[in-house]
Amino acid sequence: MPMPESKRRKPKYVGPTPSRKPKEVNREPSPSWYVVLMFAMMALGVSLVLLRYFLSWDNIVLVAGLGFIAGGFLMTTGYR
């Protein structure tokens, strides 16, 4: 005795799923000092890293330089 075949369900089209991101509120663009500070932190960080290797300074200068670079890159996430 053959096994009965189940009925196939038709996929129900619902459309695209709604976004879970909150709607962005119109925010003002970043002030000019924010951009200057962001690039200054990155430049200072690169300078400290290079100075550490050329002048054989302590490793704390390297850590500080990498911290400034990371801080500059973190500031880019808040740039509008």
Gaussian input, Z-matrix of N, CA and C with variables (Angstrom, degrees):
# hf/3-21g

backbone

0 1
 N
 C     1     B1
 C     2     B2     1     A1
 N     3     B3     2     A2     1     D1
 C     4     B4     3     A3     2     D2
 C     5     B5     4     A4     3     D3
 N     6     B6     5     A5     4     D4
 C     7     B7     6     A6     5     D5
 C     8     B8     7     A7     6     D6
 N     9     B9     8     A8     7     D7
 C    10    B10     9     A9     8     D8
 C    11    B11    10    A10     9     D9
 N    12    B12    11    A11    10    D10
 C    13    B13    12    A12    11    D11
 C    14    B14    13    A13    12    D12
 N    15    B15    14    A14    13    D13
 C    16    B16    15    A15    14    D14
 C    17    B17    16    A16    15    D15
 N    18    B18    17    A17    16    D16
 C    19    B19    18    A18    17    D17
 C    20    B20    19    A19    18    D18
 N    21    B21    20    A20    19    D19
 C    22    B22    21    A21    20    D20
 C    23    B23    22    A22    21    D21
 N    24    B24    23    A23    22    D22
 C    25    B25    24    A24    23    D23
 C    26    B26    25    A25    24    D24
 N    27    B27    26    A26    25    D25
 C    28    B28    27    A27    26    D26
 C    29    B29    28    A28    27    D27
 N    30    B30    29    A29    28    D28
 C    31    B31    30    A30    29    D29
 C    32    B32    31    A31    30    D30
 N    33    B33    32    A32    31    D31
 C    34    B34    33    A33    32    D32
 C    35    B35    34    A34    33    D33
 N    36    B36    35    A35    34    D34
 C    37    B37    36    A36    35    D35
 C    38    B38    37    A37    36    D36
 N    39    B39    38    A38    37    D37
 C    40    B40    39    A39    38    D38
 C    41    B41    40    A40    39    D39
 N    42    B42    41    A41    40    D40
 C    43    B43    42    A42    41    D41
 C    44    B44    43    A43    42    D42
 N    45    B45    44    A44    43    D43
 C    46    B46    45    A45    44    D44
 C    47    B47    46    A46    45    D45
 N    48    B48    47    A47    46    D46
 C    49    B49    48    A48    47    D47
 C    50    B50    49    A49    48    D48
 N    51    B51    50    A50    49    D49
 C    52    B52    51    A51    50    D50
 C    53    B53    52    A52    51    D51
 N    54    B54    53    A53    52    D52
 C    55    B55    54    A54    53    D53
 C    56    B56    55    A55    54    D54
 N    57    B57    56    A56    55    D55
 C    58    B58    57    A57    56    D56
 C    59    B59    58    A58    57    D57
 N    60    B60    59    A59    58    D58
 C    61    B61    60    A60    59    D59
 C    62    B62    61    A61    60    D60
 N    63    B63    62    A62    61    D61
 C    64    B64    63    A63    62    D62
 C    65    B65    64    A64    63    D63
 N    66    B66    65    A65    64    D64
 C    67    B67    66    A66    65    D65
 C    68    B68    67    A67    66    D66
 N    69    B69    68    A68    67    D67
 C    70    B70    69    A69    68    D68
 C    71    B71    70    A70    69    D69
 N    72    B72    71    A71    70    D70
 C    73    B73    72    A72    71    D71
 C    74    B74    73    A73    72    D72
 N    75    B75    74    A74    73    D73
 C    76    B76    75    A75    74    D74
 C    77    B77    76    A76    75    D75
 N    78    B78    77    A77    76    D76
 C    79    B79    78    A78    77    D77
 C    80    B80    79    A79    78    D78
 N    81    B81    80    A80    79    D79
 C    82    B82    81    A81    80    D80
 C    83    B83    82    A82    81    D81
 N    84    B84    83    A83    82    D82
 C    85    B85    84    A84    83    D83
 C    86    B86    85    A85    84    D84
 N    87    B87    86    A86    85    D85
 C    88    B88    87    A87    86    D86
 C    89    B89    88    A88    87    D87
 N    90    B90    89    A89    88    D88
 C    91    B91    90    A90    89    D89
 C    92    B92    91    A91    90    D90
 N    93    B93    92    A92    91    D91
 C    94    B94    93    A93    92    D92
 C    95    B95    94    A94    93    D93
 N    96    B96    95    A95    94    D94
 C    97    B97    96    A96    95    D95
 C    98    B98    97    A97    96    D96
 N    99    B99    98    A98    97    D97
 C   100   B100    99    A99    98    D98
 C   101   B101   100   A100    99    D99
 N   102   B102   101   A101   100   D100
 C   103   B103   102   A102   101   D101
 C   104   B104   103   A103   102   D102
 N   105   B105   104   A104   103   D103
 C   106   B106   105   A105   104   D104
 C   107   B107   106   A106   105   D105
 N   108   B108   107   A107   106   D106
 C   109   B109   108   A108   107   D107
 C   110   B110   109   A109   108   D108
 N   111   B111   110   A110   109   D109
 C   112   B112   111   A111   110   D110
 C   113   B113   112   A112   111   D111
 N   114   B114   113   A113   112   D112
 C   115   B115   114   A114   113   D113
 C   116   B116   115   A115   114   D114
 N   117   B117   116   A116   115   D115
 C   118   B118   117   A117   116   D116
 C   119   B119   118   A118   117   D117
 N   120   B120   119   A119   118   D118
 C   121   B121   120   A120   119   D119
 C   122   B122   121   A121   120   D120
 N   123   B123   122   A122   121   D121
 C   124   B124   123   A123   122   D122
 C   125   B125   124   A124   123   D123
 N   126   B126   125   A125   124   D124
 C   127   B127   126   A126   125   D125
 C   128   B128   127   A127   126   D126
 N   129   B129   128   A128   127   D127
 C   130   B130   129   A129   128   D128
 C   131   B131   130   A130   129   D129
 N   132   B132   131   A131   130   D130
 C   133   B133   132   A132   131   D131
 C   134   B134   133   A133   132   D132
 N   135   B135   134   A134   133   D133
 C   136   B136   135   A135   134   D134
 C   137   B137   136   A136   135   D135
 N   138   B138   137   A137   136   D136
 C   139   B139   138   A138   137   D137
 C   140   B140   139   A139   138   D138
 N   141   B141   140   A140   139   D139
 C   142   B142   141   A141   140   D140
 C   143   B143   142   A142   141   D141
 N   144   B144   143   A143   142   D142
 C   145   B145   144   A144   143   D143
 C   146   B146   145   A145   144   D144
 N   147   B147   146   A146   145   D145
 C   148   B148   147   A147   146   D146
 C   149   B149   148   A148   147   D147
 N   150   B150   149   A149   148   D148
 C   151   B151   150   A150   149   D149
 C   152   B152   151   A151   150   D150
 N   153   B153   152   A152   151   D151
 C   154   B154   153   A153   152   D152
 C   155   B155   154   A154   153   D153
 N   156   B156   155   A155   154   D154
 C   157   B157   156   A156   155   D155
 C   158   B158   157   A157   156   D156
 N   159   B159   158   A158   157   D157
 C   160   B160   159   A159   158   D158
 C   161   B161   160   A160   159   D159
 N   162   B162   161   A161   160   D160
 C   163   B163   162   A162   161   D161
 C   164   B164   163   A163   162   D162
 N   165   B165   164   A164   163   D163
 C   166   B166   165   A165   164   D164
 C   167   B167   166   A166   165   D165
 N   168   B168   167   A167   166   D166
 C   169   B169   168   A168   167   D167
 C   170   B170   169   A169   168   D168
 N   171   B171   170   A170   169   D169
 C   172   B172   171   A171   170   D170
 C   173   B173   172   A172   171   D171
 N   174   B174   173   A173   172   D172
 C   175   B175   174   A174   173   D173
 C   176   B176   175   A175   174   D174
 N   177   B177   176   A176   175   D175
 C   178   B178   177   A177   176   D176
 C   179   B179   178   A178   177   D177
 N   180   B180   179   A179   178   D178
 C   181   B181   180   A180   179   D179
 C   182   B182   181   A181   180   D180
 N   183   B183   182   A182   181   D181
 C   184   B184   183   A183   182   D182
 C   185   B185   184   A184   183   D183
 N   186   B186   185   A185   184   D184
 C   187   B187   186   A186   185   D185
 C   188   B188   187   A187   186   D186
 N   189   B189   188   A188   187   D187
 C   190   B190   189   A189   188   D188
 C   191   B191   190   A190   189   D189
 N   192   B192   191   A191   190   D190
 C   193   B193   192   A192   191   D191
 C   194   B194   193   A193   192   D192
 N   195   B195   194   A194   193   D193
 C   196   B196   195   A195   194   D194
 C   197   B197   196   A196   195   D195
 N   198   B198   197   A197   196   D196
 C   199   B199   198   A198   197   D197
 C   200   B200   199   A199   198   D198
 N   201   B201   200   A200   199   D199
 C   202   B202   201   A201   200   D200
 C   203   B203   202   A202   201   D201
 N   204   B204   203   A203   202   D202
 C   205   B205   204   A204   203   D203
 C   206   B206   205   A205   204   D204
 N   207   B207   206   A206   205   D205
 C   208   B208   207   A207   206   D206
 C   209   B209   208   A208   207   D207
 N   210   B210   209   A209   208   D208
 C   211   B211   210   A210   209   D209
 C   212   B212   211   A211   210   D210
 N   213   B213   212   A212   211   D211
 C   214   B214   213   A213   212   D212
 C   215   B215   214   A214   213   D213
 N   216   B216   215   A215   214   D214
 C   217   B217   216   A216   215   D215
 C   218   B218   217   A217   216   D216
 N   219   B219   218   A218   217   D217
 C   220   B220   219   A219   218   D218
 C   221   B221   220   A220   219   D219
 N   222   B222   221   A221   220   D220
 C   223   B223   222   A222   221   D221
 C   224   B224   223   A223   222   D222
 N   225   B225   224   A224   223   D223
 C   226   B226   225   A225   224   D224
 C   227   B227   226   A226   225   D225
 N   228   B228   227   A227   226   D226
 C   229   B229   228   A228   227   D227
 C   230   B230   229   A229   228   D228
 N   231   B231   230   A230   229   D229
 C   232   B232   231   A231   230   D230
 C   233   B233   232   A232   231   D231
 N   234   B234   233   A233   232   D232
 C   235   B235   234   A234   233   D233
 C   236   B236   235   A235   234   D234
 N   237   B237   236   A236   235   D235
 C   238   B238   237   A237   236   D236
 C   239   B239   238   A238   237   D237

   B1=1.4483
   B2=1.5347
   B3=1.3296
   B4=1.4604
   B5=1.5202
   B6=1.3087
   B7=1.4693
   B8=1.5308
   B9=1.3363
   B10=1.4648
   B11=1.5318
   B12=1.3202
   B13=1.4532
   B14=1.5198
   B15=1.3291
   B16=1.4683
   B17=1.5193
   B18=1.3401
   B19=1.4528
   B20=1.5183
   B21=1.2967
   B22=1.4563
   B23=1.5199
   B24=1.3259
   B25=1.4605
   B26=1.5143
   B27=1.3222
   B28=1.4538
   B29=1.5212
   B30=1.3120
   B31=1.4666
   B32=1.5241
   B33=1.3015
   B34=1.4548
   B35=1.5189
   B36=1.3327
   B37=1.4558
   B38=1.5255
   B39=1.3105
   B40=1.4561
   B41=1.5199
   B42=1.3098
   B43=1.4549
   B44=1.5110
   B45=1.3056
   B46=1.4645
   B47=1.5257
   B48=1.3250
   B49=1.4585
   B50=1.5256
   B51=1.3223
   B52=1.4681
   B53=1.5163
   B54=1.3092
   B55=1.4558
   B56=1.5211
   B57=1.3210
   B58=1.4646
   B59=1.5123
   B60=1.3345
   B61=1.4574
   B62=1.5226
   B63=1.3164
   B64=1.4626
   B65=1.5222
   B66=1.3097
   B67=1.4559
   B68=1.5086
   B69=1.3194
   B70=1.4644
   B71=1.5232
   B72=1.3091
   B73=1.4379
   B74=1.5217
   B75=1.3107
   B76=1.4645
   B77=1.5169
   B78=1.3212
   B79=1.4539
   B80=1.5152
   B81=1.2965
   B82=1.4558
   B83=1.5208
   B84=1.3227
   B85=1.4724
   B86=1.5218
   B87=1.3093
   B88=1.4587
   B89=1.5297
   B90=1.3339
   B91=1.4646
   B92=1.5312
   B93=1.3176
   B94=1.4643
   B95=1.5304
   B96=1.3477
   B97=1.4631
   B98=1.5230
   B99=1.3164
   B100=1.4682
   B101=1.5294
   B102=1.3121
   B103=1.4635
   B104=1.5201
   B105=1.3316
   B106=1.4620
   B107=1.5287
   B108=1.3248
   B109=1.4654
   B110=1.5244
   B111=1.3237
   B112=1.4657
   B113=1.5330
   B114=1.3305
   B115=1.4633
   B116=1.5262
   B117=1.3277
   B118=1.4660
   B119=1.5256
   B120=1.3358
   B121=1.4716
   B122=1.5244
   B123=1.3292
   B124=1.4617
   B125=1.5287
   B126=1.3229
   B127=1.4646
   B128=1.5247
   B129=1.3370
   B130=1.4570
   B131=1.5250
   B132=1.3113
   B133=1.4597
   B134=1.5080
   B135=1.3304
   B136=1.4737
   B137=1.5220
   B138=1.3346
   B139=1.4684
   B140=1.5233
   B141=1.3185
   B142=1.4693
   B143=1.5180
   B144=1.3326
   B145=1.4720
   B146=1.5259
   B147=1.3301
   B148=1.4635
   B149=1.5294
   B150=1.3358
   B151=1.4611
   B152=1.5265
   B153=1.3030
   B154=1.4624
   B155=1.5219
   B156=1.3384
   B157=1.4586
   B158=1.5287
   B159=1.3242
   B160=1.4649
   B161=1.5191
   B162=1.3366
   B163=1.4622
   B164=1.5304
   B165=1.3193
   B166=1.4699
   B167=1.5249
   B168=1.3253
   B169=1.4680
   B170=1.5150
   B171=1.3335
   B172=1.4688
   B173=1.5314
   B174=1.3221
   B175=1.4637
   B176=1.5197
   B177=1.3210
   B178=1.4633
   B179=1.5221
   B180=1.3386
   B181=1.4651
   B182=1.5270
   B183=1.3280
   B184=1.4621
   B185=1.5232
   B186=1.3148
   B187=1.4667
   B188=1.5280
   B189=1.3315
   B190=1.4588
   B191=1.5247
   B192=1.3053
   B193=1.4618
   B194=1.5136
   B195=1.3162
   B196=1.4630
   B197=1.5309
   B198=1.3302
   B199=1.4681
   B200=1.5239
   B201=1.3285
   B202=1.4646
   B203=1.5292
   B204=1.3235
   B205=1.4640
   B206=1.5272
   B207=1.3232
   B208=1.4645
   B209=1.5271
   B210=1.3303
   B211=1.4586
   B212=1.5162
   B213=1.3239
   B214=1.4605
   B215=1.5151
   B216=1.3287
   B217=1.4566
   B218=1.5288
   B219=1.3021
   B220=1.4657
   B221=1.5271
   B222=1.3152
   B223=1.4599
   B224=1.5274
   B225=1.3343
   B226=1.4691
   B227=1.5245
   B228=1.3234
   B229=1.4582
   B230=1.5113
   B231=1.3327
   B232=1.4572
   B233=1.5145
   B234=1.3349
   B235=1.4628
   B236=1.5240
   B237=1.3311
   B238=1.4687
   B239=1.4966
   A1=108.75
   A2=117.87
   A3=120.75
   A4=111.56
   A5=113.92
   A6=121.45
   A7=109.14
   A8=118.87
   A9=119.52
   A10=110.67
   A11=115.46
   A12=121.11
   A13=109.77
   A14=115.41
   A15=118.50
   A16=109.93
   A17=115.15
   A18=120.04
   A19=109.34
   A20=116.14
   A21=120.80
   A22=108.85
   A23=114.10
   A24=118.83
   A25=109.56
   A26=115.65
   A27=119.66
   A28=108.10
   A29=117.40
   A30=118.66
   A31=109.95
   A32=114.56
   A33=120.47
   A34=108.13
   A35=116.64
   A36=120.61
   A37=108.51
   A38=114.93
   A39=120.11
   A40=110.75
   A41=117.07
   A42=120.72
   A43=109.76
   A44=116.15
   A45=118.39
   A46=111.22
   A47=114.70
   A48=118.18
   A49=109.41
   A50=116.77
   A51=119.12
   A52=111.22
   A53=115.60
   A54=121.22
   A55=109.98
   A56=115.97
   A57=120.38
   A58=111.82
   A59=115.90
   A60=118.92
   A61=109.04
   A62=116.35
   A63=117.59
   A64=109.80
   A65=115.14
   A66=118.81
   A67=109.45
   A68=114.22
   A69=119.54
   A70=109.38
   A71=113.95
   A72=120.44
   A73=107.62
   A74=116.90
   A75=119.31
   A76=109.36
   A77=115.33
   A78=120.66
   A79=109.16
   A80=115.25
   A81=120.19
   A82=109.43
   A83=117.23
   A84=119.17
   A85=111.10
   A86=115.00
   A87=120.33
   A88=110.41
   A89=116.69
   A90=118.79
   A91=110.44
   A92=116.06
   A93=120.21
   A94=111.69
   A95=117.97
   A96=119.05
   A97=110.95
   A98=117.77
   A99=121.52
   A100=110.06
   A101=116.01
   A102=120.25
   A103=110.15
   A104=116.94
   A105=120.87
   A106=110.24
   A107=116.90
   A108=120.77
   A109=111.14
   A110=116.91
   A111=121.42
   A112=110.72
   A113=116.48
   A114=119.28
   A115=111.70
   A116=117.39
   A117=119.78
   A118=110.75
   A119=116.80
   A120=119.81
   A121=110.78
   A122=116.51
   A123=118.82
   A124=111.17
   A125=117.44
   A126=120.75
   A127=111.14
   A128=117.05
   A129=120.53
   A130=110.91
   A131=116.80
   A132=120.79
   A133=112.71
   A134=116.62
   A135=120.24
   A136=109.80
   A137=116.21
   A138=119.70
   A139=111.45
   A140=117.36
   A141=120.49
   A142=111.50
   A143=116.77
   A144=119.45
   A145=110.40
   A146=117.24
   A147=119.95
   A148=111.79
   A149=116.92
   A150=119.95
   A151=111.70
   A152=116.47
   A153=120.13
   A154=110.48
   A155=117.04
   A156=119.43
   A157=112.40
   A158=118.28
   A159=119.51
   A160=112.71
   A161=117.43
   A162=120.46
   A163=113.38
   A164=116.99
   A165=123.24
   A166=112.25
   A167=115.19
   A168=119.85
   A169=110.09
   A170=115.70
   A171=121.18
   A172=111.08
   A173=113.70
   A174=119.51
   A175=112.63
   A176=117.97
   A177=119.84
   A178=110.53
   A179=116.90
   A180=121.01
   A181=109.75
   A182=116.38
   A183=120.73
   A184=110.72
   A185=117.09
   A186=121.13
   A187=110.39
   A188=116.64
   A189=119.93
   A190=110.85
   A191=117.43
   A192=120.87
   A193=112.11
   A194=116.45
   A195=119.80
   A196=111.01
   A197=116.19
   A198=119.94
   A199=111.88
   A200=116.73
   A201=120.00
   A202=111.18
   A203=116.46
   A204=119.82
   A205=110.10
   A206=116.52
   A207=120.18
   A208=110.89
   A209=117.08
   A210=120.03
   A211=111.94
   A212=117.18
   A213=120.91
   A214=112.16
   A215=115.95
   A216=118.76
   A217=111.73
   A218=118.00
   A219=119.84
   A220=111.18
   A221=116.44
   A222=119.34
   A223=111.32
   A224=117.46
   A225=118.93
   A226=111.36
   A227=118.86
   A228=120.32
   A229=112.00
   A230=117.50
   A231=120.25
   A232=113.35
   A233=116.52
   A234=120.33
   A235=109.58
   A236=116.28
   A237=120.63
   A238=109.20
   D1=120.77
   D2=-177.17
   D3=-72.49
   D4=150.19
   D5=179.65
   D6=-74.70
   D7=134.50
   D8=178.98
   D9=-69.49
   D10=144.35
   D11=-179.56
   D12=-89.85
   D13=135.90
   D14=179.44
   D15=-76.87
   D16=154.47
   D17=179.71
   D18=-73.39
   D19=141.60
   D20=177.79
   D21=-81.53
   D22=135.79
   D23=177.00
   D24=-88.76
   D25=137.64
   D26=176.73
   D27=-81.80
   D28=133.45
   D29=178.64
   D30=-65.78
   D31=133.78
   D32=179.79
   D33=-89.66
   D34=118.88
   D35=-179.09
   D36=-81.99
   D37=120.67
   D38=-178.67
   D39=-105.03
   D40=-19.87
   D41=-176.33
   D42=101.06
   D43=-176.40
   D44=-179.51
   D45=-67.92
   D46=144.88
   D47=179.51
   D48=-72.19
   D49=140.72
   D50=-179.62
   D51=-68.96
   D52=148.87
   D53=-179.32
   D54=-71.82
   D55=142.70
   D56=178.09
   D57=-93.46
   D58=-5.35
   D59=179.92
   D60=-72.07
   D61=139.35
   D62=176.66
   D63=-68.11
   D64=148.75
   D65=-179.62
   D66=-66.66
   D67=135.98
   D68=-176.09
   D69=-77.45
   D70=131.09
   D71=177.17
   D72=-83.67
   D73=143.27
   D74=178.56
   D75=-62.51
   D76=109.42
   D77=179.89
   D78=-105.72
   D79=151.57
   D80=179.39
   D81=-72.55
   D82=152.81
   D83=177.10
   D84=-66.93
   D85=159.29
   D86=-178.86
   D87=-63.87
   D88=144.80
   D89=177.17
   D90=-69.54
   D91=160.18
   D92=-175.31
   D93=-66.11
   D94=-30.04
   D95=179.92
   D96=-67.51
   D97=-26.32
   D98=179.93
   D99=-65.09
   D100=-44.24
   D101=-179.66
   D102=-66.91
   D103=-41.86
   D104=179.77
   D105=-63.10
   D106=-44.69
   D107=179.29
   D108=-64.05
   D109=-39.86
   D110=-179.51
   D111=-60.55
   D112=-49.62
   D113=-179.23
   D114=-72.48
   D115=-31.10
   D116=177.86
   D117=-66.26
   D118=-39.54
   D119=177.92
   D120=-63.48
   D121=-42.70
   D122=179.47
   D123=-66.36
   D124=-42.07
   D125=179.69
   D126=-65.49
   D127=-41.80
   D128=177.47
   D129=-62.83
   D130=-40.59
   D131=178.30
   D132=-62.66
   D133=-45.21
   D134=178.40
   D135=-64.03
   D136=-40.40
   D137=178.88
   D138=-61.79
   D139=-44.04
   D140=179.82
   D141=-64.16
   D142=-40.50
   D143=178.77
   D144=-63.77
   D145=-44.19
   D146=179.54
   D147=-66.41
   D148=-41.05
   D149=178.63
   D150=-63.81
   D151=-35.45
   D152=179.42
   D153=-61.35
   D154=-40.71
   D155=-178.33
   D156=-79.77
   D157=-37.46
   D158=-178.23
   D159=-75.60
   D160=-33.71
   D161=-177.16
   D162=-104.70
   D163=2.04
   D164=179.11
   D165=54.52
   D166=49.82
   D167=176.75
   D168=-81.13
   D169=178.28
   D170=-179.04
   D171=-66.04
   D172=163.91
   D173=178.70
   D174=-69.74
   D175=-19.76
   D176=179.76
   D177=-63.91
   D178=-29.84
   D179=176.76
   D180=-67.76
   D181=-38.89
   D182=176.53
   D183=-63.16
   D184=-44.79
   D185=179.51
   D186=-63.70
   D187=-41.65
   D188=178.08
   D189=-64.14
   D190=-41.33
   D191=178.30
   D192=-63.03
   D193=-44.48
   D194=177.82
   D195=-65.72
   D196=-33.22
   D197=176.26
   D198=-65.35
   D199=-41.22
   D200=177.66
   D201=-65.76
   D202=-40.44
   D203=177.67
   D204=-62.54
   D205=-45.84
   D206=179.60
   D207=-63.42
   D208=-40.44
   D209=178.04
   D210=-62.95
   D211=-39.31
   D212=176.89
   D213=-64.21
   D214=-42.07
   D215=178.08
   D216=-68.85
   D217=-35.30
   D218=176.07
   D219=-65.47
   D220=-32.49
   D221=177.67
   D222=-67.07
   D223=-26.72
   D224=179.75
   D225=-66.53
   D226=-23.32
   D227=179.46
   D228=-72.10
   D229=-23.32
   D230=178.82
   D231=-97.86
   D232=3.08
   D233=-177.98
   D234=-74.12
   D235=135.29
   D236=178.34
   D237=-122.90

